[in-house]
Amino acid sequence: MQTLSELDKESVRSYMDKILKSTVFSNSPRQKRFLDYLVTHSLNGDAERLKGYTIGIEVFDKEDDFDPSIDAIVRVDATRVR
């Protein structure tokens, strides 16, 4: 697997910032937080944190008993962000 250079990572972050400031995301703080979380952890090599349970807890402020197989918030918002 090829890794991104720091310059490439900075370019991705810059583009993400432009996306987050767009009108599509301007009225959706939760989706902004979700996209930022996904991109940041991907660029940092933390892909193992990109699981429904972890995202539910860390992005959507769910309780420790959150079950992504019952509560579809992560899947639903992933579809919206796409």
TIDRENNU-735586 format. One record per residue (C-alpha): residue in one letter; chain; x, y, z. Coordinates in steps of 0.02 Angstrom, whole numbers. Example, Ala and Ser with C-alpha at 12.3 -4.5 7.8 and 13.67 -1.06 7.14 Angstrom:
BEGIN
residu  chaine  east  north  up
A  A  615  -225  390
S  A  684  -53  357
//
This chain:
BEGIN
residu  chaine  east  north  up
M  A  0  0  0
Q  A  68  169  -50
T  A  72  304  84
L  A  38  487  54
S  A  174  616  73
E  A  148  758  197
L  A  118  873  49
D  A  -17  756  -17
K  A  -97  746  155
E  A  -97  936  169
S  A  -178  946  -2
V  A  -315  825  53
R  A  -343  924  213
S  A  -354  1087  114
Y  A  -481  1013  -5
M  A  -580  942  140
D  A  -585  1114  221
K  A  -658  1185  60
I  A  -789  1048  58
L  A  -834  1077  240
K  A  -861  1262  203
S  A  -975  1225  57
T  A  -1161  1259  63
V  A  -1194  1072  62
F  A  -1110  1053  231
S  A  -1144  1225  304
N  A  -1307  1174  388
S  A  -1250  1003  447
P  A  -1125  1008  590
R  A  -1144  821  619
Q  A  -1098  777  440
K  A  -953  900  448
R  A  -890  814  604
F  A  -912  644  523
L  A  -816  687  364
D  A  -678  772  463
Y  A  -663  618  575
L  A  -653  499  427
V  A  -525  601  331
T  A  -417  641  483
H  A  -407  461  543
S  A  -377  397  367
L  A  -234  518  339
N  A  -159  476  509
G  A  -159  290  470
D  A  -293  255  600
A  A  -410  159  484
E  A  -444  32  622
R  A  -543  168  712
L  A  -664  181  566
K  A  -791  58  634
G  A  -976  89  663
Y  A  -963  73  852
T  A  -813  190  870
I  A  -887  319  752
G  A  -1053  312  846
I  A  -965  348  1011
E  A  -837  475  951
V  A  -934  569  816
F  A  -1117  549  862
D  A  -1094  553  1052
K  A  -1182  386  1079
E  A  -1172  298  1246
D  A  -1056  149  1278
D  A  -1200  29  1248
F  A  -1222  91  1069
D  A  -1255  -52  949
P  A  -1229  -5  765
S  A  -1327  -159  710
I  A  -1482  -85  794
D  A  -1453  102  776
A  A  -1413  143  594
I  A  -1355  323  621
V  A  -1178  290  560
R  A  -1236  200  402
V  A  -1370  330  366
D  A  -1251  476  385
A  A  -1116  387  285
T  A  -1240  378  142
R  A  -1281  563  161
V  A  -1097  613  162
R  A  -1065  511  4
//
